[in-house]
Amino acid sequence: MPDSYRPNIVSTALNDPIRVAKQKGGDVARICERAGISDDLTGDMMSLDDFVRFIQVASEDLGAPDFGWEAGASFDLRNIGEVGRFILEAPTLGAALTLFRKAFAMVQSDSELSVTIEGDEAVLSYRILDLSIWPRQQDIELTLSVFHRLLKTLAGADWRPTLMTLEHDTSAIWKNASIGPNCRIRYEAATNSLRFPVALLDLPMKPVDSKGFTILSSALSQEACKREREAPVTVRVRREIIRRLGRDTVDQTEIARVLGYSRRTLRRRLVAEDRSFSGILSDCRIRYAEHMLCASGRPLSQIADRLGYAEVSAFERAFRTRKGITPAQFRKHDDTGKDATPALSG
């Protein structure tokens, strides 16, 4: 990834986490110092890594394992700028989520927000598509909490999701009966999601000019697409690879097509950035493997399968080639608190 590129987020998105931290008696300056970030948030955008790290450190500093969820439960969508303000003017929940999905790049880059329909249920999913931004548990729970609150406001106080999935291996939010999701949670999932009846998408929000909303939504969506295309090709390829890992086949020709290139043109563009598709894929696989090896006791066979290796032995060879030790050795070092090996470069 080019050194000058950094994933970003609207800086005012930090307003509510800062407010909640202060309400809980936190010293924001100290949290910023511990997180290694500036407390000067005068710019329009800030580093996504800094945003995630602030929430993570605030949770630790305050001794509040459900800090992210709590901050999301009172999050003001107007704090994410124009997109948030228009979402609140949507005629239905479905229209609001569609705008959120299509214009999300204007709020936060290098991330995936999707809404899919599976039978009589809708699944809203969220993931950061940069594996160097880790740990990120509090950001995940904050984001899902924002959507949980939106759904609950429209569906009623007694509503609860059918299922929540989280990519991390444990969470404190299920203990918080007052604001928690109060539903079944599946951990170590491929993505972070809320599942709910598809009928909720038709719930009305505001009686507005739907034609005017459609025009404005289209303009915001087009601007978001433009911003996504402005990223270096290496970054755009990495995003597409991470979208697919654990869920779909990672095919170079298909990714080239999605990005608007032929396979040959994509290869040429990557060479111009001193990268190759196979190298980016290897980086993503190994970094993802590191997180899974550190986070759980998941069998190596499951990790290999999620990363798209045909056999465990192929995964072990690839890991050892890149890291100098086997996956089992890496896991053992992590379990004993040792630094097994330096992190991969971007």
N, C-alpha and C positions, 0 to 999 in steps of 0.2 A: 504494500500500500504506500503510495507517495507520502513522503514525510510531512508535507504541508497540509494534507487533508486530515480533518478531524470531524467526526460525527457531532452534530449540534442539536440544540433544543431551544425553544423560545425561553429567554431568561426569566420572564415573569412567571413561568410555570413553577419556579421555586418559591414564589410568594407564600403559598399556603403551607408547604412544609416548614418554612421559616416561622410563620405565624403559630403553627401547632407546637413547634419546638419551644418557642417563647412561652406559650401558654403552659407548657409542662415544666417551666422553670429552667430551660436550657440556655446556655451561653452561646449564642450564634457565632460570635467571633471565635470562641474556642473550638466549636465544631468545625468551622471553616479552616482554622489552623490545623486541626487534627486531620482534616480531609485533604490538606495541601492545596486549598483553593482560595481565591481572593473573595472577600466579602463585598467587593465593588461590583454590582450587577447592573451597571448603567447601560450596557450594550443591549441590542435587540436579541442577540443569540448568545448562548454560552455552550461550552463543551458538554456533550451528553455524558461523557465519562465523569466530569466534575459534578453534574447534577445527580447522577446515580450514587457517586461516592458520598456526597453530602447526606443523602437520605440514609445510606447504610451506616455512616459514622454517627449520625444523629440517633439512630436506633440504639447503637451500642453505648453512646455517651449518656443517654437518658435512661438506659436500662429498660427500654420499651420495645420488646420484640415485635409488637404489632404497630409500630410507628407508621410505617408506610400505609397500611390499611386505614389507620385513623386519619392520616392526612388526606387520603383520597376520599374519605367519607364526608369531608366538608370542603372539598375542592371546588373552587369557583371556575367554571369553564371559561369565563371571560378573561381569565388570566393566561389563556393560551392564544390570545389575540383574536384576529378577525375570524378565524375558523371557529373558535369557541363561541363567539357572539352569534354567528349565523346558525350554529348547531342548535342554540337555544331558541331560534326562530323557526325551526323546522316544523312542517305540518304534522308529521308522524314520527314515531321512534325509528321506523325503517328508513325514512328520509334522513334523519339525523345521523344514524350509523353509516349510511351510504356516503354522506358527505365526509364524515370523520375518516372513513376508510380511504376515500379517493384523495382527500386533501391532507392526509396525515403528514406527508413530507414537508408541509409548510410549518408544522408544529415541531416535528422531531424527525431527524434523518436516520438512515440506516436501521430502520425498524419496520416491522410488518404488523399491520392491523387488518384483519379479515373478518368477514361475516359469511358463513356458509350455511346452507340448508340441508339438513339430514332428516328426511321424513317429515315428521311433525314438530321437529325441533330446530332451533337456530343455534349456531355455535359462533361466538365472538372470540377471536384468538388474537394474542399479542405476543410479540417477541422482538428483542433487540437483535439485529443481524450483524453484530460485531462481537466476536467471542473474546476479544481483549477486554471488553467491559464486563468485569466480573470481580467480586460477587455482585449480584444485582437483585437479590431477593426482595428488598424493600421497594425498589422501583416497580417490580412486577406486581406486588401486592397493592401499591398505591394506584397503579393504572387500572387493575381489575376492580378496585374499590370505587374508582370514579364511575365506571360503567355500571357497577352494582347499584350505586346510589341513583343513577339516572333511571335504571330499570325499576327500582323499588319506588321511586317517586311517582312513576306513571302507573305501575301495576298494583300498588297498595302496600301498606305496612306489613301485611302478612306474607307477601310474596317472598320466595326464595328460589335460587337457581336449582335446576335439576342436578347439576354436577359442576364442580370446579376442578380444573387440572392445573398443576404447577410443575415447572421444570425442576425446582429444587426438591430436597428430600424431606423437609419437615417445615412446619409453620405454627405460629402461635395464634393465628387468627381464629381458628375453630373454637378457641377457649372464650373468645369475646362475644358473649351472647347478645350484648346490646347493639353492636354494630357489625359483627362478623357475618359471614355468608349463611351460616346455619344450614349447611348442606353437605353432602358427601364430597370429599376432596381426594383426588388421585394425584399422588406425588410422582416425581421423576418422569414426567410426561415429556413428549416431544415439543409441546408448546404450552402456553398458558392460556386458559380459556374459561368462559362461562357458557353453560348450556341452558337454554330456556325455551319454552313453547314458542313456536314460530308465529302464533297468533298475536303475540305481544308486539310484533313489528308494526301492526296496524293501529296501535294505540295513538290517539291524537295528542299532539303537544300544544300547538298554537294555531288558531284560525287566521292564517296569513294568506297572502297572495301566493299560491303555489307556483304560478308561472314565474313570478319574480324570484322566488326562492330557487327555482330550477336554473334560471339564468345566472344568478350569483354563484350557485353551487358549481356550475359548469366552469365559470371563470376561475374559481379557486382550485378546482381539480386540474385544470390545464396548467396553472402556475405550479402546482405541486409536481406534475409530470415533468415540467421543464427543469425544476430544481433537481429531480432525481437523475435526469440525463446529464446534468452538468458535472456530476461526480466523475473522477477518473475511471477508466474502463476496468482497472484492477478492482476497484471498490464495487463497481456494479456487478462484476462477475462473482466476487466474494458473496455479495448479498444473495444472488440467485443460488449459489451452492448451498449456503446455510439454510435458505428456505426449504431446500429439498432433503438435506441430511436427516435421516431417520424417518422420512415420510415418502420419498419418491426417488426414482432413479436420477442420478446426476449425469446428465448427458450433455456433452459439449455442443453438439449440433443444435439441440433444443434450446440451450441457454443462449447461444448465438442468435437464434431466431427471435427469442423473446426480447433481446437487446437491439434487434433491428439490423443484425449483421449476418453475413454468410460465415461459415466456419473459418474459411481462409482469411476473411477480413478481420474477424475477431482475433485470430492468431497474430496477424500483423499488428493490430492495435496493441496487443499485450506485449509484443516484442519491443515496441516503441517505448513502453514503460518498464522494460527490462524484466518482464515477468512471463510466465507460461501458465496455461490452464492447469496442467498437471501439478505445477508447483503450488498454485493457489489452493487447489483441491487438497493436496497433501497438508498444507498449513492448516486448513480448516479442520480436516479429519483429526490431526494430531492434537490441536488445541482443544477440540471438542472432547477427545479421548481423555486429555488431562483432567478436564472438569468432571467427567463421569467417574474417573478413577479416584479422584479426591472426594467426591460427594457421597459415594455409596459403595455398598458391597456387591454391586451388580456384577454378575459373571462376565468374564471376558468374552464369552460367546455372544452374549446379548449386546455388548458394546461393539464388537466387530460387525454384527448384523446391522445395528443402527447406523454405523458409519459406511456401510455399503461394501464391506470386504466379503469375499466369497467364503473365506475360511479364517478361523482364529489364527492359524499360522501366518497367513498373509498380513493380518493386522499386527501380530507380534514382530514380524520382520520389518514392516514399515515403521513401527514405533521405535524399534531399536536403532534403525538406520538414522532416524532423525534425532533421537534423544540420547543415544549411547547406552541405554539400559532398557530392560524389558518392561512391559506394562506392570507385571507383578512386582518387579523391583521398585518401580516408580510409586506404586500404591503403598508398598512397605515403607519407603522413605517418608511418604506423606503422613502415614499413620504414626510414625515416631517423631514427627515434627521437624524432620530434616529437610533441607532444600535439595531436592533430588537433582535438579538441573535448571539452568537458566531458562527463562521463558523464551518462546519463539519471537523473532522480530516480526514487525507488522507484515 
